[in-house]
Amino acid sequence: MSAQAISPARPIVMMEHIQKTYWMGQQAFPALRDVSLSVASGEYVAIIGPSGSGKSTTMHIMGCLDTPSAGVYQLDGYDVSTLSDDDLALLRNQKIGFVFQSFNLLSRTSAIENVELPMLYAGVPKKVRHERAQEALAQVGLANRMHHKPNELSGGQQQRVAIARALVTNPALILADEPTGALDSHSTDEILGLFQALHDQGHAIVMVTHETDVAQHAHRIISFRDGLVQSDEPNPHPLRHQTPLPDEGEGH
């Protein structure tokens, strides 16, 4: 499967009449009832809603981590239901960078080794993946922390390693699931400033959050309730953080 160039006007995400139902025995639990939405290349979108509203299920389907019970999902023009497992894994690795609330870093490996992982799975040569990982860590302000293990980093620094890991394949789409949920207010400001910089560089970002003040940094806000899109509106005055990334010197 060959990669396709992304037109600025072309949706990177297209969900049409998506339904998702979970079953426990004979009892059905509908998580998504009839969701249709698209995300264009370069958009910055926040998905908000209370617990159980369907926002995380939507994120998992967007990220090809789960499949819909009904409806059509296209990622960069590919109907994911028609792809083999290998092609789907390749598409996900090429097109999507993931950032999670819990960081999902390997605890016994260094920051740079964590960042190299997506390229290792993609078969990128060692020298190239090491150089790209260094560049990604420098981009998030951690050039001098690359050999630290996660337990030697603060929560905000660990999340920045996770963002660097999401960036190394130069994905068209960054999916962030509650990326500030485990962070203090200062680290939250840093991460939101970093997302703004990535959006300015042309990455599409979809961020799931239950915090309305965090959502206000996005340029479009989609609200979910009871498995349905309750509202989908542009944010005419998105917040911008000017918090610079700290200088991570060798001695820290």
C-alpha positions as a Markdown table, in Angstrom:
| # | Residue | x | y | z |
|---|---|---|---|---|
| 1 | Met | 0.0 | 0.0 | 0.0 |
| 2 | Ser | 1.5 | 3.3 | -1.0 |
| 3 | Ala | 1.1 | 6.5 | 0.9 |
| 4 | Gln | -1.1 | 9.2 | -0.6 |
| 5 | Ala | -0.4 | 12.9 | -0.6 |
| 6 | Ile | -2.9 | 15.0 | 1.5 |
| 7 | Ser | -4.7 | 17.9 | -0.1 |
| 8 | Pro | -5.4 | 20.8 | 2.3 |
| 9 | Ala | -9.1 | 20.6 | 1.3 |
| 10 | Arg | -9.3 | 16.8 | 1.8 |
| 11 | Pro | -10.6 | 15.4 | 5.0 |
| 12 | Ile | -8.1 | 13.3 | 6.8 |
| 13 | Val | -11.0 | 11.8 | 8.8 |
| 14 | Met | -14.5 | 11.0 | 7.4 |
| 15 | Met | -17.0 | 9.3 | 9.6 |
| 16 | Glu | -20.4 | 8.6 | 8.2 |
| 17 | His | -23.3 | 7.3 | 10.3 |
| 18 | Ile | -21.1 | 5.5 | 12.7 |
| 19 | Gln | -22.6 | 3.3 | 15.3 |
| 20 | Lys | -20.9 | 1.3 | 18.0 |
| 21 | Thr | -22.6 | -1.1 | 20.3 |
| 22 | Tyr | -21.0 | -3.2 | 23.1 |
| 23 | Trp | -22.6 | -6.4 | 24.3 |
| 24 | Met | -22.6 | -8.0 | 27.7 |
| 25 | Gly | -24.3 | -11.3 | 27.3 |
| 26 | Gln | -27.7 | -10.5 | 25.7 |
| 27 | Gln | -27.7 | -6.8 | 26.8 |
| 28 | Ala | -26.7 | -4.1 | 24.3 |
| 29 | Phe | -24.9 | -0.9 | 25.3 |
| 30 | Pro | -24.9 | 1.6 | 22.5 |
| 31 | Ala | -21.8 | 3.9 | 22.8 |
| 32 | Leu | -22.3 | 5.7 | 19.4 |
| 33 | Arg | -25.7 | 6.0 | 17.9 |
| 34 | Asp | -25.3 | 7.8 | 14.6 |
| 35 | Val | -22.2 | 9.9 | 14.4 |
| 36 | Ser | -21.2 | 11.7 | 11.2 |
| 37 | Leu | -18.2 | 14.1 | 11.2 |
| 38 | Ser | -15.1 | 15.0 | 9.3 |
| 39 | Val | -11.7 | 16.5 | 10.1 |
| 40 | Ala | -9.8 | 18.4 | 7.5 |
| 41 | Ser | -6.1 | 18.3 | 7.1 |
| 42 | Gly | -4.5 | 20.9 | 9.5 |
| 43 | Glu | -7.6 | 21.3 | 11.7 |
| 44 | Tyr | -7.4 | 21.6 | 15.5 |
| 45 | Val | -10.5 | 20.0 | 17.0 |
| 46 | Ala | -11.6 | 19.4 | 20.6 |
| 47 | Ile | -14.1 | 16.7 | 21.4 |
| 48 | Ile | -15.8 | 17.3 | 24.8 |
| 49 | Gly | -18.6 | 15.6 | 26.7 |
| 50 | Pro | -19.3 | 13.9 | 30.0 |
| 51 | Ser | -18.2 | 10.4 | 30.9 |
| 52 | Gly | -20.1 | 7.9 | 28.8 |
| 53 | Ser | -20.9 | 10.4 | 26.1 |
| 54 | Gly | -19.0 | 8.5 | 23.3 |
| 55 | Lys | -16.0 | 10.8 | 22.9 |
| 56 | Ser | -13.4 | 8.2 | 23.8 |
| 57 | Thr | -15.1 | 5.6 | 21.6 |
| 58 | Thr | -15.0 | 8.1 | 18.7 |
| 59 | Met | -11.3 | 8.6 | 19.3 |
| 60 | His | -10.6 | 4.9 | 19.3 |
| 61 | Ile | -12.4 | 4.4 | 16.0 |
| 62 | Met | -10.6 | 7.4 | 14.5 |
| 63 | Gly | -7.3 | 5.8 | 15.6 |
| 64 | Cys | -8.2 | 2.4 | 14.2 |
| 65 | Leu | -8.0 | 1.0 | 17.7 |
| 66 | Asp | -11.6 | -0.2 | 17.5 |
| 67 | Thr | -14.1 | -0.8 | 14.7 |
| 68 | Pro | -17.6 | 0.5 | 14.3 |
| 69 | Ser | -20.7 | -1.8 | 14.5 |
| 70 | Ala | -22.2 | 0.1 | 11.5 |
| 71 | Gly | -21.3 | 3.0 | 9.2 |
| 72 | Val | -18.2 | 3.9 | 7.2 |
| 73 | Tyr | -14.9 | 5.3 | 8.5 |
| 74 | Gln | -12.3 | 6.6 | 6.0 |
| 75 | Leu | -8.8 | 7.6 | 7.1 |
| 76 | Asp | -7.1 | 9.7 | 4.5 |
| 77 | Gly | -9.4 | 8.4 | 1.8 |
| 78 | Tyr | -9.1 | 4.7 | 2.8 |
| 79 | Asp | -12.2 | 2.8 | 3.9 |
| 80 | Val | -10.5 | 1.0 | 6.9 |
| 81 | Ser | -13.1 | -1.8 | 6.8 |
| 82 | Thr | -11.6 | -3.0 | 3.5 |
| 83 | Leu | -8.0 | -3.2 | 4.7 |
| 84 | Ser | -6.1 | -6.2 | 5.9 |
| 85 | Asp | -4.7 | -6.2 | 9.4 |
| 86 | Asp | -1.2 | -5.5 | 8.1 |
| 87 | Asp | -2.3 | -2.7 | 5.8 |
| 88 | Leu | -4.4 | -1.1 | 8.6 |
| 89 | Ala | -1.4 | -1.3 | 11.0 |
| 90 | Leu | 0.8 | 0.4 | 8.2 |
| 91 | Leu | -1.8 | 3.1 | 7.6 |
| 92 | Arg | -2.2 | 3.8 | 11.3 |
| 93 | Asn | 1.6 | 4.0 | 11.7 |
| 94 | Gln | 2.0 | 6.3 | 8.8 |
| 95 | Lys | -0.9 | 8.7 | 9.4 |
| 96 | Ile | -1.6 | 8.8 | 13.1 |
| 97 | Gly | 0.4 | 9.9 | 16.2 |
| 98 | Phe | -1.1 | 9.0 | 19.5 |
| 99 | Val | -0.9 | 10.9 | 22.8 |
| 100 | Phe | -2.5 | 9.4 | 25.9 |
| 101 | Gln | -3.3 | 10.7 | 29.4 |
| 102 | Ser | -1.1 | 8.0 | 31.0 |
| 103 | Phe | 1.8 | 8.7 | 28.6 |
| 104 | Asn | 2.2 | 4.9 | 27.8 |
| 105 | Leu | 6.0 | 5.0 | 27.9 |
| 106 | Leu | 8.1 | 1.9 | 28.4 |
| 107 | Ser | 9.4 | 2.4 | 32.0 |
| 108 | Arg | 12.8 | 0.6 | 31.5 |
| 109 | Thr | 13.8 | 2.4 | 28.3 |
| 110 | Ser | 15.2 | 5.9 | 27.8 |
| 111 | Ala | 13.3 | 8.8 | 26.3 |
| 112 | Ile | 15.0 | 8.4 | 22.9 |
| 113 | Glu | 14.3 | 4.7 | 22.8 |
| 114 | Asn | 10.7 | 5.3 | 23.5 |
| 115 | Val | 10.5 | 7.9 | 20.7 |
| 116 | Glu | 12.2 | 5.5 | 18.3 |
| 117 | Leu | 9.5 | 2.8 | 18.8 |
| 118 | Pro | 7.1 | 3.7 | 16.0 |
| 119 | Met | 10.0 | 3.8 | 13.5 |
| 120 | Leu | 11.3 | 0.5 | 14.8 |
| 121 | Tyr | 7.9 | -1.1 | 14.0 |
| 122 | Ala | 8.0 | 0.6 | 10.6 |
| 123 | Gly | 11.5 | -0.9 | 9.7 |
| 124 | Val | 13.3 | 2.5 | 9.6 |
| 125 | Pro | 17.1 | 2.0 | 9.7 |
| 126 | Lys | 18.7 | 2.5 | 13.1 |
| 127 | Lys | 20.8 | 5.6 | 12.2 |
| 128 | Val | 17.8 | 7.3 | 10.6 |
| 129 | Arg | 15.4 | 6.6 | 13.5 |
| 130 | His | 18.0 | 7.8 | 16.0 |
| 131 | Glu | 18.4 | 11.1 | 14.2 |
| 132 | Arg | 14.7 | 11.6 | 13.8 |
| 133 | Ala | 14.1 | 10.8 | 17.5 |
| 134 | Gln | 16.8 | 13.4 | 18.5 |
| 135 | Glu | 15.1 | 16.0 | 16.3 |
| 136 | Ala | 11.7 | 15.2 | 17.8 |
| 137 | Leu | 12.9 | 15.5 | 21.3 |
| 138 | Ala | 14.6 | 18.8 | 20.5 |
| 139 | Gln | 11.3 | 20.0 | 19.0 |
| 140 | Val | 9.6 | 19.4 | 22.4 |
| 141 | Gly | 12.4 | 21.0 | 24.4 |
| 142 | Leu | 14.0 | 17.7 | 25.7 |
| 143 | Ala | 17.3 | 17.6 | 23.7 |
| 144 | Asn | 19.2 | 17.2 | 27.0 |
| 145 | Arg | 16.9 | 14.6 | 28.5 |
| 146 | Met | 17.0 | 12.0 | 25.8 |
| 147 | His | 18.8 | 9.3 | 27.9 |
| 148 | His | 16.6 | 9.8 | 30.9 |
| 149 | Lys | 14.1 | 7.0 | 31.8 |
| 150 | Pro | 10.5 | 8.0 | 32.5 |
| 151 | Asn | 10.9 | 7.8 | 36.3 |
| 152 | Glu | 13.6 | 10.4 | 36.0 |
| 153 | Leu | 11.3 | 12.9 | 34.3 |
| 154 | Ser | 8.4 | 15.0 | 35.5 |
| 155 | Gly | 4.8 | 14.4 | 34.4 |
| 156 | Gly | 5.0 | 17.2 | 31.9 |
| 157 | Gln | 8.3 | 16.0 | 30.5 |
| 158 | Gln | 7.0 | 12.5 | 30.1 |
| 159 | Gln | 4.0 | 13.8 | 28.1 |
| 160 | Arg | 6.4 | 15.8 | 26.0 |
| 161 | Val | 8.3 | 12.5 | 25.3 |
| 162 | Ala | 5.0 | 11.0 | 24.3 |
| 163 | Ile | 4.3 | 13.9 | 21.9 |
| 164 | Ala | 7.8 | 13.5 | 20.4 |
| 165 | Arg | 7.0 | 9.8 | 19.9 |
| 166 | Ala | 3.8 | 10.8 | 18.1 |
| 167 | Leu | 5.7 | 13.2 | 15.8 |
| 168 | Val | 8.6 | 11.0 | 14.6 |
| 169 | Thr | 6.6 | 9.5 | 11.7 |
| 170 | Asn | 5.4 | 13.0 | 10.6 |
| 171 | Pro | 1.8 | 12.0 | 10.9 |
| 172 | Ala | -1.0 | 13.9 | 9.2 |
| 173 | Leu | -3.2 | 13.4 | 12.3 |
| 174 | Ile | -2.4 | 13.6 | 16.1 |
| 175 | Leu | -5.0 | 12.0 | 18.4 |
| 176 | Ala | -4.7 | 13.2 | 22.0 |
| 177 | Asp | -6.9 | 11.5 | 24.6 |
| 178 | Glu | -7.1 | 13.6 | 27.7 |
| 179 | Pro | -3.5 | 14.7 | 27.2 |
| 180 | Thr | -3.5 | 17.1 | 30.2 |
| 181 | Gly | -5.6 | 15.0 | 32.5 |
| 182 | Ala | -2.6 | 13.9 | 34.7 |
| 183 | Leu | -0.7 | 17.2 | 34.6 |
| 184 | Asp | -0.5 | 20.3 | 36.9 |
| 185 | Ser | -1.5 | 23.7 | 35.5 |
| 186 | His | 2.0 | 24.8 | 34.5 |
| 187 | Ser | 2.6 | 21.5 | 32.6 |
| 188 | Thr | -0.8 | 21.8 | 31.0 |
| 189 | Asp | 0.0 | 25.2 | 29.7 |
| 190 | Glu | 3.3 | 23.9 | 28.2 |
| 191 | Ile | 1.5 | 21.0 | 26.5 |
| 192 | Leu | -1.2 | 23.2 | 25.1 |
| 193 | Gly | 1.4 | 25.6 | 23.8 |
| 194 | Leu | 3.1 | 22.7 | 22.1 |
| 195 | Phe | -0.1 | 21.5 | 20.5 |
| 196 | Gln | -0.6 | 25.1 | 19.2 |
| 197 | Ala | 2.8 | 25.1 | 17.7 |
| 198 | Leu | 2.2 | 21.7 | 16.0 |
| 199 | His | -1.1 | 23.0 | 14.6 |
| 200 | Asp | 0.7 | 26.1 | 13.3 |
| 201 | Gln | 3.1 | 23.6 | 11.5 |
| 202 | Gly | 0.1 | 22.0 | 9.7 |
| 203 | His | -0.7 | 19.0 | 11.8 |
| 204 | Ala | -4.3 | 18.1 | 12.2 |
| 205 | Ile | -5.0 | 17.6 | 16.0 |
| 206 | Val | -8.1 | 15.9 | 17.5 |
| 207 | Met | -8.1 | 16.2 | 21.3 |
| 208 | Val | -10.5 | 14.5 | 23.6 |
| 209 | Thr | -11.0 | 16.4 | 26.9 |
| 210 | His | -13.6 | 16.8 | 29.7 |
| 211 | Glu | -12.1 | 20.2 | 30.6 |
| 212 | Thr | -13.9 | 23.0 | 28.8 |
| 213 | Asp | -11.0 | 25.5 | 29.4 |
| 214 | Val | -8.6 | 23.1 | 27.7 |
| 215 | Ala | -11.1 | 22.7 | 24.7 |
| 216 | Gln | -11.1 | 26.4 | 24.2 |
| 217 | His | -7.6 | 26.2 | 22.7 |
| 218 | Ala | -9.0 | 24.3 | 19.7 |
| 219 | His | -10.3 | 26.0 | 16.6 |
| 220 | Arg | -13.4 | 23.8 | 16.5 |
| 221 | Ile | -15.3 | 22.2 | 19.4 |
| 222 | Ile | -17.5 | 19.1 | 19.0 |
| 223 | Ser | -19.7 | 18.2 | 22.0 |
| 224 | Phe | -21.0 | 14.7 | 22.6 |
| 225 | Arg | -23.8 | 13.5 | 24.7 |
| 226 | Asp | -25.4 | 10.0 | 24.9 |
| 227 | Gly | -23.5 | 8.7 | 21.9 |
| 228 | Leu | -24.6 | 11.6 | 19.6 |
| 229 | Val | -23.0 | 14.8 | 18.4 |
| 230 | Gln | -24.8 | 17.5 | 20.4 |
| 231 | Ser | -23.0 | 20.4 | 18.8 |
| 232 | Asp | -20.2 | 21.0 | 16.3 |
| 233 | Glu | -19.1 | 24.7 | 16.1 |
| 234 | Pro | -16.1 | 26.7 | 15.2 |
| 235 | Asn | -14.3 | 28.5 | 18.0 |
| 236 | Pro | -13.9 | 32.0 | 16.8 |
| 237 | His | -11.5 | 33.0 | 19.6 |
| 238 | Pro | -9.2 | 30.1 | 20.5 |
| 239 | Leu | -7.0 | 30.6 | 23.4 |
| 240 | Arg | -3.2 | 30.7 | 22.8 |
| 241 | His | -0.6 | 30.0 | 25.3 |
| 242 | Gln | 2.7 | 31.8 | 25.1 |
| 243 | Thr | 4.4 | 29.7 | 27.8 |
| 244 | Pro | 7.9 | 28.8 | 26.4 |
| 245 | Leu | 9.3 | 25.3 | 26.9 |
| 246 | Pro | 11.8 | 25.3 | 29.8 |
| 247 | Asp | 15.5 | 25.1 | 29.1 |
| 248 | Glu | 16.3 | 21.5 | 30.0 |
| 249 | Gly | 20.0 | 21.9 | 30.8 |
| 250 | Glu | 22.4 | 19.0 | 31.4 |
| 251 | Gly | 22.5 | 19.6 | 35.1 |
| 252 | His | 18.8 | 19.0 | 35.8 |
